[in-house]
Amino acid sequence: MEKIKTGLAAFGMSGQIFHAPFISTNPAFCLTAITERNKNLSKERYPSARIVRSFEELVALDELELVVINTPDSTHYEYTRKALEAGKNVIVETGIEQDFKMTPAQLEAAITPKTKLLILCSPSNPTGSVYSREELEALSSVLERNPQVFVISDEIYEHINYVGAHQSLAQFPSIRERIVIINGVSKGYAMTGWRIGFIAAPLWIAKACNKLQGQYTSGASSIAQKAAAAAFAGEQGCVETMRQAFQHRRDLVVRLAKEIPGLKVNDPQGAFYLFPEVSHYLGKSDGERKINTASDLAMYILEVGHVATVAG
């Protein structure tokens, strides 16, 4: 993080601070740093990796087209689709017994000729599940047979991973031209407030995003882009230190949660979430209050135990 500070100080003295365009194609900024850091975003695979700030331009769908979403999922996906009044969700429900990961059979069953998009998040918000290479390869085989389906692969938690190397659907050549990777610096580099994200996509998709985004949003500032470039290009020891700290917390929380009677807990393999199964408590009462829903339980834990949780 010191390298980010030093780089920004030098940048400020250089006179290069300006209102940046809505994408960055300047090799001095993020594009070069991103592609050098992540093999899945190499110029050979994605010559059009761009710095963007929005998610909405990727999901402009006809109202009759279908979007497959693996749940539990981030509420952002549903809110975005509703805000655009486009497409219809096809929900693939997964449970704790399968680590909240969608199987090839479930994906196959969810796809129809009207299906246009799959949204996949790994490592996952809110479950912490991480798809292995073998699991992603099996999903890619289903996608090979359905060439009308594109994929938004949300990989923002790439660096918060407790099972080794990060795996991406973009590594499979047969479907790579239908993959749009979403990533950024908010999680792995703890730079949430800098508001820098990017997509890596085939050139024609990136150009379409540029046309839309350029009309309704301003660009990421040159200062934030320079900070992100320093994060990607710098020594990565601080990222590993943070990952180890998250893993220690994960181990502690999982161990303590498993000691609670009736609470079902898996071992999250990434991100920083725990998604316990709480059906044991539904319908029960402490004599004064009855717990009917997960929201009831979350409020009870807050008011009685003074611990903040979010209902799933």
C-alpha positions as CSV (number, residue, x, y, z in Angstrom):
1,M,0.0,0.0,0.0
2,E,3.0,2.3,0.5
3,K,3.7,1.9,-3.2
4,I,0.2,3.2,-4.0
5,K,0.8,6.3,-1.8
6,T,4.3,6.9,-3.3
7,G,3.0,6.5,-6.9
8,L,0.1,8.9,-6.2
9,A,2.4,11.5,-4.8
10,A,4.6,11.4,-7.8
11,F,1.6,11.4,-10.1
12,G,0.3,14.5,-8.4
13,M,3.6,16.3,-9.1
14,S,3.6,15.3,-12.7
15,G,0.7,17.5,-13.9
16,Q,-1.2,14.6,-15.4
17,I,-4.3,14.9,-13.2
18,F,-7.3,15.3,-15.4
19,H,-10.9,14.3,-15.9
20,A,-10.5,10.9,-17.5
21,P,-12.6,9.4,-20.3
22,F,-15.1,6.8,-19.4
23,I,-12.7,4.1,-20.5
24,S,-8.9,3.9,-20.1
25,T,-6.9,2.6,-23.1
26,N,-3.7,4.4,-22.0
27,P,-1.0,1.8,-21.3
28,A,0.3,4.0,-18.6
29,F,-2.8,3.4,-16.6
30,C,-4.7,0.3,-15.5
31,L,-4.9,-1.8,-18.7
32,T,-1.3,-2.8,-18.8
33,A,-1.1,-3.5,-15.1
34,I,-4.3,-5.6,-15.2
35,T,-3.3,-7.7,-18.1
36,E,0.2,-8.3,-16.7
37,R,-1.2,-9.3,-13.3
38,N,-3.9,-11.7,-14.5
39,K,-3.4,-14.4,-17.1
40,N,-7.1,-14.6,-17.8
41,L,-7.1,-11.1,-19.0
42,S,-4.0,-11.3,-21.3
43,K,-4.1,-9.3,-24.5
44,E,-4.0,-12.6,-26.4
45,R,-7.2,-13.7,-24.8
46,Y,-8.9,-10.3,-24.4
47,P,-7.4,-7.6,-26.5
48,S,-10.2,-5.3,-25.5
49,A,-9.9,-5.2,-21.7
50,R,-11.3,-1.9,-20.6
51,I,-11.7,0.1,-17.4
52,V,-15.4,0.7,-16.8
53,R,-17.6,1.8,-13.9
54,S,-21.0,0.2,-14.5
55,F,-22.7,-3.2,-14.5
56,E,-25.9,-2.2,-16.1
57,E,-24.6,-1.9,-19.7
58,L,-23.8,-5.6,-19.7
59,V,-27.4,-6.7,-19.2
60,A,-29.6,-4.8,-21.6
61,L,-31.9,-7.6,-22.6
62,D,-35.2,-8.0,-24.4
63,E,-38.1,-8.4,-21.9
64,L,-38.6,-12.0,-23.1
65,E,-35.0,-13.1,-22.8
66,L,-33.9,-15.2,-19.8
67,V,-31.1,-14.8,-17.3
68,V,-29.8,-17.8,-15.3
69,I,-28.7,-16.9,-11.8
70,N,-27.2,-19.3,-9.3
71,T,-28.7,-18.6,-5.8
72,P,-27.9,-17.7,-3.1
73,D,-26.6,-14.7,-5.0
74,S,-25.8,-11.0,-4.6
75,T,-28.9,-8.9,-4.5
76,H,-27.2,-6.5,-7.0
77,Y,-28.0,-8.8,-9.9
78,E,-31.7,-8.9,-9.2
79,Y,-32.0,-5.1,-8.6
80,T,-30.1,-4.3,-11.8
81,R,-32.3,-6.5,-13.9
82,K,-35.5,-5.0,-12.3
83,A,-34.1,-1.4,-12.7
84,L,-33.6,-2.1,-16.4
85,E,-37.0,-3.7,-16.8
86,A,-35.4,-6.3,-19.0
87,G,-35.2,-10.0,-19.1
88,K,-36.6,-12.6,-16.8
89,N,-34.6,-14.4,-14.1
90,V,-34.4,-18.2,-14.0
91,I,-33.3,-19.0,-10.5
92,V,-31.1,-22.1,-10.0
93,E,-31.4,-22.9,-6.3
94,T,-28.5,-24.5,-4.5
95,G,-28.1,-25.7,-1.0
96,I,-25.5,-26.1,1.7
97,E,-25.2,-29.8,0.9
98,Q,-23.7,-28.9,-2.5
99,D,-21.7,-25.9,-1.1
100,F,-24.1,-23.6,-2.9
101,K,-22.6,-24.4,-6.3
102,M,-24.7,-25.1,-9.4
103,T,-24.2,-28.5,-11.1
104,P,-24.0,-29.0,-14.8
105,A,-27.3,-30.8,-14.7
106,Q,-29.0,-27.8,-13.0
107,L,-27.5,-25.5,-15.6
108,E,-28.6,-27.7,-18.5
109,A,-32.1,-27.8,-17.1
110,A,-32.3,-24.1,-16.7
111,I,-31.3,-23.2,-20.2
112,T,-33.9,-22.8,-23.0
113,P,-33.6,-21.3,-26.5
114,K,-34.6,-17.9,-25.0
115,T,-31.7,-18.0,-22.5
116,K,-29.2,-15.3,-23.2
117,L,-27.1,-14.9,-20.1
118,L,-25.6,-16.7,-17.1
119,I,-24.4,-14.7,-14.1
120,L,-21.8,-16.6,-12.1
121,C,-19.9,-15.4,-9.1
122,S,-16.8,-17.2,-7.8
123,P,-15.6,-16.7,-5.1
124,S,-19.2,-16.1,-4.2
125,N,-21.0,-13.3,-2.5
126,P,-22.8,-14.3,-0.1
127,T,-21.8,-17.9,0.3
128,G,-18.0,-17.9,0.0
129,S,-18.2,-20.9,-2.4
130,V,-15.4,-21.3,-4.9
131,Y,-15.8,-23.3,-8.2
132,S,-12.8,-25.6,-8.9
133,R,-11.3,-25.9,-12.4
134,E,-13.0,-29.2,-12.8
135,E,-16.4,-27.8,-11.8
136,L,-16.0,-24.9,-14.2
137,E,-14.9,-27.2,-17.0
138,A,-18.1,-29.2,-16.6
139,L,-20.2,-26.0,-16.8
140,S,-18.3,-24.9,-19.8
141,S,-19.3,-28.2,-21.6
142,V,-22.9,-27.3,-21.1
143,L,-22.3,-23.8,-22.4
144,E,-20.5,-25.2,-25.5
145,R,-23.8,-26.9,-26.4
146,N,-25.7,-23.7,-26.0
147,P,-23.9,-21.1,-28.1
148,Q,-26.7,-18.4,-27.5
149,V,-25.7,-18.1,-23.8
150,F,-23.2,-15.5,-22.7
151,V,-21.7,-15.3,-19.2
152,I,-21.0,-12.5,-16.8
153,S,-18.3,-13.9,-14.6
154,D,-18.1,-11.9,-11.4
155,E,-14.5,-12.5,-10.1
156,I,-14.2,-9.5,-7.7
157,Y,-13.2,-11.8,-4.8
158,E,-10.4,-13.4,-6.9
159,H,-7.7,-12.7,-4.3
160,I,-9.7,-13.7,-1.2
161,N,-9.4,-17.4,-1.9
162,Y,-8.5,-20.2,0.5
163,V,-8.1,-23.1,-1.9
164,G,-5.1,-22.0,-4.1
165,A,-5.1,-20.5,-7.5
166,H,-8.1,-18.7,-8.8
167,Q,-10.0,-20.3,-11.6
168,S,-12.1,-18.6,-14.3
169,L,-14.4,-19.7,-17.0
170,A,-12.4,-17.6,-19.4
171,Q,-9.6,-20.2,-19.4
172,F,-11.6,-22.5,-21.7
173,P,-11.1,-21.5,-25.3
174,S,-14.3,-23.0,-26.6
175,I,-16.5,-20.4,-24.7
176,R,-14.0,-17.6,-24.1
177,E,-15.6,-15.3,-26.7
178,R,-18.8,-15.4,-24.8
179,I,-17.3,-14.5,-21.4
180,V,-17.3,-11.1,-19.8
181,I,-15.2,-10.9,-16.6
182,I,-16.0,-8.4,-14.0
183,N,-13.2,-7.5,-11.5
184,G,-11.7,-4.5,-9.7
185,V,-9.7,-3.3,-6.8
186,S,-12.3,-3.0,-4.1
187,K,-11.9,-6.4,-2.5
188,G,-8.5,-7.9,-3.1
189,Y,-6.7,-4.5,-2.6
190,A,-9.2,-3.0,0.0
191,M,-9.7,0.0,-2.3
192,T,-13.5,0.1,-2.1
193,G,-13.8,3.9,-2.1
194,W,-11.7,4.4,-5.2
195,R,-14.5,3.0,-7.3
196,I,-12.4,1.3,-10.0
197,G,-13.6,-1.8,-11.7
198,F,-13.1,-3.2,-15.1
199,I,-14.5,-5.7,-17.6
200,A,-12.5,-8.0,-19.9
201,A,-14.6,-8.9,-22.9
202,P,-14.4,-9.6,-26.7
203,L,-13.9,-6.3,-28.6
204,W,-17.4,-6.0,-30.0
205,I,-18.9,-6.3,-26.5
206,A,-16.5,-3.7,-25.1
207,K,-17.3,-1.3,-27.9
208,A,-21.0,-1.7,-27.2
209,C,-20.5,-1.0,-23.5
210,N,-18.5,2.1,-24.4
211,K,-21.3,3.5,-26.6
212,L,-23.9,3.1,-23.9
213,Q,-21.8,4.1,-20.9
214,G,-20.3,7.2,-22.5
215,Q,-23.8,8.7,-22.6
216,Y,-24.8,8.4,-19.0
217,T,-21.8,8.2,-16.7
218,S,-18.5,10.1,-16.1
219,G,-15.2,8.4,-16.1
220,A,-13.0,7.0,-13.3
221,S,-10.6,9.8,-12.3
222,S,-7.0,9.6,-13.5
223,I,-6.0,9.6,-9.8
224,A,-8.0,6.5,-9.0
225,Q,-6.8,4.8,-12.2
226,K,-3.2,5.5,-11.2
227,A,-3.8,4.1,-7.7
228,A,-5.3,0.9,-9.2
229,A,-2.4,0.5,-11.6
230,A,0.0,0.8,-8.6
231,A,-2.0,-1.8,-6.8
232,F,-1.8,-4.3,-9.7
233,A,1.8,-3.6,-10.6
234,G,3.2,-3.5,-7.1
235,E,4.5,-6.2,-4.8
236,Q,1.6,-8.5,-3.7
237,G,2.8,-9.4,-0.2
238,C,0.1,-7.2,1.4
239,V,-2.6,-9.0,-0.6
240,E,-1.4,-12.3,0.8
241,T,-1.2,-10.9,4.3
242,M,-4.8,-9.7,4.1
243,R,-5.9,-13.1,2.6
244,Q,-4.3,-14.9,5.5
245,A,-6.0,-12.6,8.0
246,F,-9.4,-13.3,6.3
247,Q,-8.6,-17.1,6.4
248,H,-7.9,-16.9,10.1
249,R,-11.2,-15.1,10.7
250,R,-13.0,-17.6,8.6
251,D,-11.6,-20.5,10.5
252,L,-12.5,-18.9,13.8
253,V,-16.1,-18.0,12.9
254,V,-16.7,-21.4,11.3
255,R,-15.4,-23.2,14.4
256,L,-17.5,-21.2,16.7
257,A,-20.6,-21.4,14.5
258,K,-20.4,-25.1,14.4
259,E,-20.7,-25.2,18.2
260,I,-24.1,-23.6,18.0
261,P,-26.8,-26.3,18.3
262,G,-29.1,-26.5,15.2
263,L,-26.9,-24.3,13.0
264,K,-25.7,-25.9,9.8
265,V,-22.4,-24.4,8.5
266,N,-20.2,-25.3,5.6
267,D,-16.5,-24.2,5.1
268,P,-16.5,-21.1,2.8
269,Q,-13.6,-21.4,0.4
270,G,-13.3,-17.7,-0.5
271,A,-14.6,-14.2,0.0
272,F,-15.5,-13.1,3.6
273,Y,-19.0,-14.5,4.2
274,L,-20.6,-17.3,6.2
275,F,-24.0,-18.4,5.0
276,P,-25.4,-20.8,7.6
277,E,-28.6,-22.8,7.2
278,V,-31.0,-21.8,10.0
279,S,-34.2,-23.7,9.3
280,H,-33.9,-25.4,12.8
281,Y,-34.9,-22.2,14.4
282,L,-37.9,-21.3,12.3
283,G,-41.2,-21.7,14.0
284,K,-39.5,-21.7,17.5
285,S,-40.1,-19.2,20.3
286,D,-38.2,-18.0,23.4
287,G,-41.5,-17.7,25.2
288,E,-42.0,-14.1,24.1
289,R,-41.0,-13.9,20.5
290,K,-41.6,-16.4,17.7
291,I,-39.1,-16.8,14.9
292,N,-41.0,-17.3,11.6
293,T,-38.4,-16.1,9.0
294,A,-34.7,-15.6,8.6
295,S,-35.4,-11.9,8.9
296,D,-37.1,-12.5,12.3
297,L,-34.0,-14.4,13.4
298,A,-31.6,-11.7,12.2
299,M,-33.5,-9.1,14.2
300,Y,-33.7,-11.3,17.3
301,I,-29.9,-11.9,17.2
302,L,-29.4,-8.2,16.8
303,E,-31.7,-7.1,19.6
304,V,-30.9,-9.9,22.1
305,G,-27.3,-10.9,21.2
306,H,-26.2,-7.6,19.9
307,V,-24.7,-9.2,16.8
308,A,-25.5,-7.8,13.3
309,T,-26.4,-10.4,10.6
310,V,-28.2,-10.2,7.3
311,A,-31.1,-12.5,6.4
312,G,-30.5,-14.7,3.4
